[in-house]
Amino acid sequence: MSSSGRGGGGSTLAAETAPPANSLLLSAPPRTRIYKIIVIGDSGVGKTCLTYRFCAGRFPDKTEATIGVDFRERTVEIDGEKIKIQLWDTAGQERFRKSMVQHYYRNVHAVVFVYDMTNLMSFQGLPAWIEECNQHSLGGEIPRILVGNKCDLTDATKVKTDLAQKFADTHNMPLFETSAKNPNDNDHVEAIFLTLAHKLKNHKPMMLSQLQVDESKVKLESEPKTDVECYC
């Protein structure tokens, strides 16, 4: 009798000291949201430098052509919630990309198109990159932004801001012009990716209103402009 009494008492004590199951769930740390953002554009436009600047806070000491895919991530806090931003930087050259394309375009939350402001051909190649996204089911519902890199090289600028803005409006994208190399533009590079993260978190459209632009009037001009300033 006494033995069974001790056993019963032990069961009662265990039941009294064990925390309720729902309290364990309440004390579990919140999950960190993860957003996959792909950065695409021609080779040499500065995709790797932009992602490195955002994730490491500085311009890379050495830059080489990306072969395959570079992957970087950074955790930021937005409205009191931790957000992990994963930046996937793909090679701009077709021969390095063929085996990676399917995996690269899977489960994408947003797209960053990058062109070199001093290289007109990199700007003219943007429609092909947009078409590739469309072919992999990354349509207009996926947030997109357009980034003109190397705005610090004002004397060598070949792509006018107003031309790039018309192109961005046509494709319902906000335009940023920045420099991954210029240390004074570090906050600007931060703003580009943090703005995108804010929009993703809050499910807000990247464009507050879509301007109606006739695509036939948006031509890829080749006239150089030397007085282009950084535009956001």
Phi and psi in degrees as GROMACS dihedral restraints (atoms count N, CA, C in turn):
[ dihedral_restraints ]
;  ai    aj    ak    al  type     phi  dphi    fc
    3     4     5     6     1   -65.1    20    10
    4     5     6     7     1   -35.2    20    10
    6     7     8     9     1   -62.9    20    10
    7     8     9    10     1   -45.7    20    10
    9    10    11    12     1   -68.0    20    10
   10    11    12    13     1   -29.6    20    10
   12    13    14    15     1   -65.4    20    10
   13    14    15    16     1   -40.8    20    10
   15    16    17    18     1   -64.0    20    10
   16    17    18    19     1   -39.3    20    10
   18    19    20    21     1   -64.4    20    10
   19    20    21    22     1   -42.7    20    10
   21    22    23    24     1   -63.5    20    10
   22    23    24    25     1   -39.3    20    10
   24    25    26    27     1   -64.2    20    10
   25    26    27    28     1   -38.4    20    10
   27    28    29    30     1   -63.0    20    10
   28    29    30    31     1   -39.0    20    10
   30    31    32    33     1   -65.3    20    10
   31    32    33    34     1   -40.1    20    10
   33    34    35    36     1   -65.5    20    10
   34    35    36    37     1   -40.4    20    10
   36    37    38    39     1   -64.2    20    10
   37    38    39    40     1   -42.8    20    10
   39    40    41    42     1   -63.0    20    10
   40    41    42    43     1   -40.3    20    10
   42    43    44    45     1   -67.0    20    10
   43    44    45    46     1   -34.0    20    10
   45    46    47    48     1   -75.8    20    10
   46    47    48    49     1   -31.9    20    10
   48    49    50    51     1   -89.9    20    10
   49    50    51    52     1   -23.0    20    10
   51    52    53    54     1   -71.0    20    10
   52    53    54    55     1   132.5    20    10
   54    55    56    57     1   -69.5    20    10
   55    56    57    58     1   148.1    20    10
   57    58    59    60     1   -58.3    20    10
   58    59    60    61     1   149.2    20    10
   60    61    62    63     1   -61.4    20    10
   61    62    63    64     1   -38.0    20    10
   63    64    65    66     1   -70.0    20    10
   64    65    66    67     1   -23.7    20    10
   66    67    68    69     1   -70.9    20    10
   67    68    69    70     1   -30.3    20    10
   69    70    71    72     1   -66.2    20    10
   70    71    72    73     1   -37.6    20    10
   72    73    74    75     1   -67.8    20    10
   73    74    75    76     1   -39.0    20    10
   75    76    77    78     1   -68.7    20    10
   76    77    78    79     1   -29.8    20    10
   78    79    80    81     1   -87.0    20    10
   79    80    81    82     1    -6.3    20    10
   81    82    83    84     1   -66.7    20    10
   82    83    84    85     1   139.6    20    10
   84    85    86    87     1   -64.9    20    10
   85    86    87    88     1   144.2    20    10
   87    88    89    90     1   -66.4    20    10
   88    89    90    91     1   148.2    20    10
   90    91    92    93     1   -72.0    20    10
   91    92    93    94     1   146.1    20    10
   93    94    95    96     1   -90.2    20    10
   94    95    96    97     1   125.3    20    10
   96    97    98    99     1   -69.3    20    10
   97    98    99   100     1   140.5    20    10
   99   100   101   102     1  -121.0    20    10
  100   101   102   103     1   129.1    20    10
  102   103   104   105     1  -120.2    20    10
  103   104   105   106     1   125.8    20    10
  105   106   107   108     1   -93.8    20    10
  106   107   108   109     1   118.6    20    10
  108   109   110   111     1  -119.8    20    10
  109   110   111   112     1   122.9    20    10
  111   112   113   114     1   -96.6    20    10
  112   113   114   115     1   142.5    20    10
  114   115   116   117     1  -117.0    20    10
  115   116   117   118     1   114.3    20    10
  117   118   119   120     1  -128.7    20    10
  118   119   120   121     1   158.6    20    10
  120   121   122   123     1   156.7    20    10
  121   122   123   124     1   174.1    20    10
  123   124   125   126     1   -62.5    20    10
  124   125   126   127     1   161.7    20    10
  126   127   128   129     1   -64.6    20    10
  127   128   129   130     1   136.5    20    10
  129   130   131   132     1    88.4    20    10
  130   131   132   133     1     3.7    20    10
  132   133   134   135     1   -81.1    20    10
  133   134   135   136     1   -14.2    20    10
  135   136   137   138     1   106.8    20    10
  136   137   138   139     1    23.6    20    10
  138   139   140   141     1   -60.7    20    10
  139   140   141   142     1   -48.0    20    10
  141   142   143   144     1   -62.7    20    10
  142   143   144   145     1   -40.3    20    10
  144   145   146   147     1   -66.3    20    10
  145   146   147   148     1   -37.6    20    10
  147   148   149   150     1   -65.8    20    10
  148   149   150   151     1   -46.5    20    10
  150   151   152   153     1   -67.3    20    10
  151   152   153   154     1   -36.9    20    10
  153   154   155   156     1   -67.0    20    10
  154   155   156   157     1   -41.7    20    10
  156   157   158   159     1   -60.2    20    10
  157   158   159   160     1   -42.8    20    10
  159   160   161   162     1   -70.2    20    10
  160   161   162   163     1   -43.8    20    10
  162   163   164   165     1   -80.9    20    10
  163   164   165   166     1   -35.5    20    10
  165   166   167   168     1  -103.1    20    10
  166   167   168   169     1   -15.0    20    10
  168   169   170   171     1    81.1    20    10
  169   170   171   172     1    11.2    20    10
  171   172   173   174     1  -154.6    20    10
  172   173   174   175     1   167.0    20    10
  174   175   176   177     1   -78.3    20    10
  175   176   177   178     1   137.5    20    10
  177   178   179   180     1   -64.1    20    10
  178   179   180   181     1   144.6    20    10
  180   181   182   183     1   -66.8    20    10
  181   182   183   184     1   -38.5    20    10
  183   184   185   186     1  -128.2    20    10
  184   185   186   187     1   139.7    20    10
  186   187   188   189     1  -125.8    20    10
  187   188   189   190     1   129.0    20    10
  189   190   191   192     1  -131.2    20    10
  190   191   192   193     1   159.1    20    10
  192   193   194   195     1   -60.8    20    10
  193   194   195   196     1   133.2    20    10
  195   196   197   198     1   -70.9    20    10
  196   197   198   199     1   132.1    20    10
  198   199   200   201     1  -113.2    20    10
  199   200   201   202     1   113.3    20    10
  201   202   203   204     1    86.3    20    10
  202   203   204   205     1  -118.5    20    10
  204   205   206   207     1  -136.4    20    10
  205   206   207   208     1   133.9    20    10
  207   208   209   210     1   -99.9    20    10
  208   209   210   211     1   140.2    20    10
  210   211   212   213     1  -126.9    20    10
  211   212   213   214     1   125.1    20    10
  213   214   215   216     1  -135.1    20    10
  214   215   216   217     1   151.9    20    10
  216   217   218   219     1  -144.5    20    10
  217   218   219   220     1   157.5    20    10
  219   220   221   222     1  -150.3    20    10
  220   221   222   223     1   137.8    20    10
  222   223   224   225     1   -99.0    20    10
  223   224   225   226     1   127.8    20    10
  225   226   227   228     1  -124.7    20    10
  226   227   228   229     1   163.7    20    10
  228   229   230   231     1  -112.5    20    10
  229   230   231   232     1   123.4    20    10
  231   232   233   234     1  -126.3    20    10
  232   233   234   235     1   120.8    20    10
  234   235   236   237     1    53.3    20    10
  235   236   237   238     1    40.2    20    10
  237   238   239   240     1    79.3    20    10
  238   239   240   241     1     4.2    20    10
  240   241   242   243     1  -117.2    20    10
  241   242   243   244     1   137.4    20    10
  243   244   245   246     1   -78.8    20    10
  244   245   246   247     1   130.8    20    10
  246   247   248   249     1  -124.7    20    10
  247   248   249   250     1   127.7    20    10
  249   250   251   252     1   -99.9    20    10
  250   251   252   253     1   120.1    20    10
  252   253   254   255     1  -100.8    20    10
  253   254   255   256     1   117.5    20    10
  255   256   257   258     1  -103.0    20    10
  256   257   258   259     1   119.7    20    10
  258   259   260   261     1  -106.2    20    10
  259   260   261   262     1   119.9    20    10
  261   262   263   264     1  -105.7    20    10
  262   263   264   265     1   117.1    20    10
  264   265   266   267     1  -111.7    20    10
  265   266   267   268     1   115.0    20    10
  267   268   269   270     1   -99.6    20    10
  268   269   270   271     1   156.1    20    10
  270   271   272   273     1   -63.0    20    10
  271   272   273   274     1   139.5    20    10
  273   274   275   276     1   -82.6    20    10
  274   275   276   277     1   -14.6    20    10
  276   277   278   279     1   -90.3    20    10
  277   278   279   280     1   131.7    20    10
  279   280   281   282     1   -57.6    20    10
  280   281   282   283     1   -37.4    20    10
  282   283   284   285     1   -67.5    20    10
  283   284   285   286     1   -20.0    20    10
  285   286   287   288     1   -94.1    20    10
  286   287   288   289     1    -6.4    20    10
  288   289   290   291     1  -107.7    20    10
  289   290   291   292     1   -20.0    20    10
  291   292   293   294     1   -55.1    20    10
  292   293   294   295     1   -42.7    20    10
  294   295   296   297     1   -79.8    20    10
  295   296   297   298     1   -10.3    20    10
  297   298   299   300     1  -107.4    20    10
  298   299   300   301     1   -11.2    20    10
  300   301   302   303     1   -58.6    20    10
  301   302   303   304     1   -49.1    20    10
  303   304   305   306     1   -59.8    20    10
  304   305   306   307     1   -45.2    20    10
  306   307   308   309     1   -68.4    20    10
  307   308   309   310     1   -36.0    20    10
  309   310   311   312     1   -64.3    20    10
  310   311   312   313     1   -39.4    20    10
  312   313   314   315     1   -90.6    20    10
  313   314   315   316     1    11.4    20    10
  315   316   317   318     1   -90.1    20    10
  316   317   318   319     1   135.4    20    10
  318   319   320   321     1    56.1    20    10
  319   320   321   322     1    45.4    20    10
  321   322   323   324     1   -89.3    20    10
  322   323   324   325     1   136.0    20    10
  324   325   326   327     1   -98.6    20    10
  325   326   327   328     1   -26.9    20    10
  327   328   329   330     1  -160.0    20    10
  328   329   330   331     1   159.5    20    10
  330   331   332   333     1  -128.0    20    10
  331   332   333   334     1   135.1    20    10
  333   334   335   336     1  -115.0    20    10
  334   335   336   337     1   115.8    20    10
  336   337   338   339     1   -93.7    20    10
  337   338   339   340     1   129.5    20    10
  339   340   341   342     1  -121.2    20    10
  340   341   342   343     1   135.2    20    10
  342   343   344   345     1  -131.4    20    10
  343   344   345   346     1   161.3    20    10
  345   346   347   348     1   -95.5    20    10
  346   347   348   349     1   120.1    20    10
  348   349   350   351     1   -65.2    20    10
  349   350   351   352     1   -16.7    20    10
  351   352   353   354     1   -98.8    20    10
  352   353   354   355     1     3.1    20    10
  354   355   356   357     1  -129.1    20    10
  355   356   357   358     1   102.1    20    10
  357   358   359   360     1   -62.2    20    10
  358   359   360   361     1   -35.4    20    10
  360   361   362   363     1   -63.7    20    10
  361   362   363   364     1   -33.7    20    10
  363   364   365   366     1   -66.8    20    10
  364   365   366   367     1   -31.0    20    10
  366   367   368   369     1   -74.8    20    10
  367   368   369   370     1   -40.5    20    10
  369   370   371   372     1   -67.1    20    10
  370   371   372   373     1   -20.3    20    10
  372   373   374   375     1   -83.4    20    10
  373   374   375   376     1    -5.8    20    10
  375   376   377   378     1   -61.0    20    10
  376   377   378   379     1   -40.8    20    10
  378   379   380   381     1   -57.4    20    10
  379   380   381   382     1   -34.1    20    10
  381   382   383   384     1   -67.4    20    10
  382   383   384   385     1   -37.5    20    10
  384   385   386   387     1   -68.9    20    10
  385   386   387   388     1   -38.5    20    10
  387   388   389   390     1   -64.2    20    10
  388   389   390   391     1   -41.6    20    10
  390   391   392   393     1   -64.0    20    10
  391   392   393   394     1   -38.3    20    10
  393   394   395   396     1   -63.0    20    10
  394   395   396   397     1   -40.2    20    10
  396   397   398   399     1   -61.7    20    10
  397   398   399   400     1   -44.0    20    10
  399   400   401   402     1   -62.0    20    10
  400   401   402   403     1   -37.9    20    10
  402   403   404   405     1   -66.1    20    10
  403   404   405   406     1   -24.2    20    10
  405   406   407   408     1  -104.1    20    10
  406   407   408   409     1    27.5    20    10
  408   409   410   411     1    64.4    20    10
  409   410   411   412     1    27.5    20    10
  411   412   413   414     1  -102.1    20    10
  412   413   414   415     1    79.0    20    10
  414   415   416   417     1   -84.7    20    10
  415   416   417   418     1  -160.2    20    10
  417   418   419   420     1   -66.6    20    10
  418   419   420   421     1   -16.7    20    10
  420   421   422   423     1   -74.5    20    10
  421   422   423   424     1   -15.9    20    10
  423   424   425   426     1   -87.1    20    10
  424   425   426   427     1   122.1    20    10
  426   427   428   429     1   -56.8    20    10
  427   428   429   430     1   137.8    20    10
  429   430   431   432     1  -133.5    20    10
  430   431   432   433     1   146.9    20    10
  432   433   434   435     1  -135.0    20    10
  433   434   435   436     1   155.6    20    10
  435   436   437   438     1  -114.4    20    10
  436   437   438   439     1   128.8    20    10
  438   439   440   441     1  -123.7    20    10
  439   440   441   442     1   122.5    20    10
  441   442   443   444     1   -95.0    20    10
  442   443   444   445     1   116.8    20    10
  444   445   446   447     1   -97.8    20    10
  445   446   447   448     1   161.0    20    10
  447   448   449   450     1    72.5    20    10
  448   449   450   451     1    39.2    20    10
  450   451   452   453     1   -71.6    20    10
  451   452   453   454     1    -9.8    20    10
  453   454   455   456     1   -73.4    20    10
  454   455   456   457     1   -19.8    20    10
  456   457   458   459     1   -89.6    20    10
  457   458   459   460     1    64.9    20    10
  459   460   461   462     1   -62.7    20    10
  460   461   462   463     1   -34.8    20    10
  462   463   464   465     1   -70.7    20    10
  463   464   465   466     1   -19.0    20    10
  465   466   467   468     1  -106.6    20    10
  466   467   468   469     1     4.6    20    10
  468   469   470   471     1   -63.1    20    10
  469   470   471   472     1   132.4    20    10
  471   472   473   474     1  -116.6    20    10
  472   473   474   475     1   -17.6    20    10
  474   475   476   477     1  -108.9    20    10
  475   476   477   478     1   114.3    20    10
  477   478   479   480     1   -69.6    20    10
  478   479   480   481     1   147.4    20    10
  480   481   482   483     1   -62.9    20    10
  481   482   483   484     1   -42.5    20    10
  483   484   485   486     1   -66.1    20    10
  484   485   486   487     1   -33.1    20    10
  486   487   488   489     1   -66.9    20    10
  487   488   489   490     1   -45.7    20    10
  489   490   491   492     1   -63.9    20    10
  490   491   492   493     1   -36.9    20    10
  492   493   494   495     1   -65.3    20    10
  493   494   495   496     1   -40.2    20    10
  495   496   497   498     1   -63.3    20    10
  496   497   498   499     1   -41.4    20    10
  498   499   500   501     1   -64.0    20    10
  499   500   501   502     1   -43.3    20    10
  501   502   503   504     1   -63.3    20    10
  502   503   504   505     1   -42.7    20    10
  504   505   506   507     1   -63.7    20    10
  505   506   507   508     1   -39.4    20    10
  507   508   509   510     1   -59.8    20    10
  508   509   510   511     1   -37.5    20    10
  510   511   512   513     1  -101.6    20    10
  511   512   513   514     1    15.4    20    10
  513   514   515   516     1    56.1    20    10
  514   515   516   517     1    50.0    20    10
  516   517   518   519     1  -128.0    20    10
  517   518   519   520     1   143.2    20    10
  519   520   521   522     1   -74.7    20    10
  520   521   522   523     1   150.4    20    10
  522   523   524   525     1  -110.2    20    10
  523   524   525   526     1   134.8    20    10
  525   526   527   528     1  -125.0    20    10
  526   527   528   529     1   139.4    20    10
  528   529   530   531     1  -120.1    20    10
  529   530   531   532     1   129.3    20    10
  531   532   533   534     1  -153.1    20    10
  532   533   534   535     1  -177.7    20    10
  534   535   536   537     1  -136.0    20    10
  535   536   537   538     1   120.4    20    10
  537   538   539   540     1   -72.5    20    10
  538   539   540   541     1   -22.0    20    10
  540   541   542   543     1   -88.8    20    10
  541   542   543   544     1   -38.3    20    10
  543   544   545   546     1   -69.1    20    10
  544   545   546   547     1   117.6    20    10
  546   547   548   549     1   -61.7    20    10
  547   548   549   550     1   -24.2    20    10
  549   550   551   552     1   -71.1    20    10
  550   551   552   553     1   -14.8    20    10
  552   553   554   555     1   -98.1    20    10
  553   554   555   556     1    11.0    20    10
  555   556   557   558     1   -59.3    20    10
  556   557   558   559     1   -43.9    20    10
  558   559   560   561     1   -63.7    20    10
  559   560   561   562     1   -32.7    20    10
  561   562   563   564     1   -68.6    20    10
  562   563   564   565     1   -43.0    20    10
  564   565   566   567     1   -61.9    20    10
  565   566   567   568     1   -40.8    20    10
  567   568   569   570     1   -58.6    20    10
  568   569   570   571     1   -44.9    20    10
  570   571   572   573     1   -61.3    20    10
  571   572   573   574     1   -36.2    20    10
  573   574   575   576     1   -59.5    20    10
  574   575   576   577     1   -53.6    20    10
  576   577   578   579     1   -77.4    20    10
  577   578   579   580     1   -32.2    20    10
  579   580   581   582     1   -70.7    20    10
  580   581   582   583     1   -35.8    20    10
  582   583   584   585     1   -60.4    20    10
  583   584   585   586     1   -44.0    20    10
  585   586   587   588     1   -63.2    20    10
  586   587   588   589     1   -41.7    20    10
  588   589   590   591     1   -64.5    20    10
  589   590   591   592     1   -40.3    20    10
  591   592   593   594     1   -60.0    20    10
  592   593   594   595     1   -45.1    20    10
  594   595   596   597     1   -64.4    20    10
  595   596   597   598     1   -40.2    20    10
  597   598   599   600     1   -65.9    20    10
  598   599   600   601     1   -43.2    20    10
  600   601   602   603     1   -64.0    20    10
  601   602   603   604     1   -40.6    20    10
  603   604   605   606     1   -95.2    20    10
  604   605   606   607     1     3.3    20    10
  606   607   608   609     1    55.0    20    10
  607   608   609   610     1    39.9    20    10
  609   610   611   612     1   -98.9    20    10
  610   611   612   613     1   149.6    20    10
  612   613   614   615     1   -68.1    20    10
  613   614   615   616     1   147.7    20    10
  615   616   617   618     1   -71.4    20    10
  616   617   618   619     1   -26.7    20    10
  618   619   620   621     1  -114.2    20    10
  619   620   621   622     1   126.0    20    10
  621   622   623   624     1   -67.9    20    10
  622   623   624   625     1   -34.2    20    10
  624   625   626   627     1  -147.7    20    10
  625   626   627   628     1   138.6    20    10
  627   628   629   630     1   -91.1    20    10
  628   629   630   631     1   121.3    20    10
  630   631   632   633     1   -76.6    20    10
  631   632   633   634     1   138.9    20    10
  633   634   635   636     1   -85.4    20    10
  634   635   636   637     1   107.7    20    10
  636   637   638   639     1  -122.0    20    10
  637   638   639   640     1   133.7    20    10
  639   640   641   642     1   -76.6    20    10
  640   641   642   643     1   114.2    20    10
  642   643   644   645     1   -60.4    20    10
  643   644   645   646     1   -30.1    20    10
  645   646   647   648     1   -66.8    20    10
  646   647   648   649     1   -17.7    20    10
  648   649   650   651     1   -93.5    20    10
  649   650   651   652     1    -7.4    20    10
  651   652   653   654     1   -91.8    20    10
  652   653   654   655     1   101.2    20    10
  654   655   656   657     1  -109.4    20    10
  655   656   657   658     1   146.9    20    10
  657   658   659   660     1   -87.4    20    10
  658   659   660   661     1    91.5    20    10
  660   661   662   663     1   -79.2    20    10
  661   662   663   664     1   163.5    20    10
  663   664   665   666     1  -118.9    20    10
  664   665   666   667     1     8.3    20    10
  666   667   668   669     1   -74.1    20    10
  667   668   669   670     1   128.7    20    10
  669   670   671   672     1   -75.7    20    10
  670   671   672   673     1   154.5    20    10
  672   673   674   675     1  -136.5    20    10
  673   674   675   676     1   128.4    20    10
  675   676   677   678     1  -101.1    20    10
  676   677   678   679     1    -5.8    20    10
  678   679   680   681     1  -115.4    20    10
  679   680   681   682     1    27.9    20    10
  681   682   683   684     1   -72.2    20    10
  682   683   684   685     1   131.1    20    10
  684   685   686   687     1  -105.5    20    10
  685   686   687   688     1   163.0    20    10
  687   688   689   690     1   -62.2    20    10
  688   689   690   691     1   132.5    20    10
  690   691   692   693     1  -126.9    20    10
  691   692   693   694     1   138.9    20    10
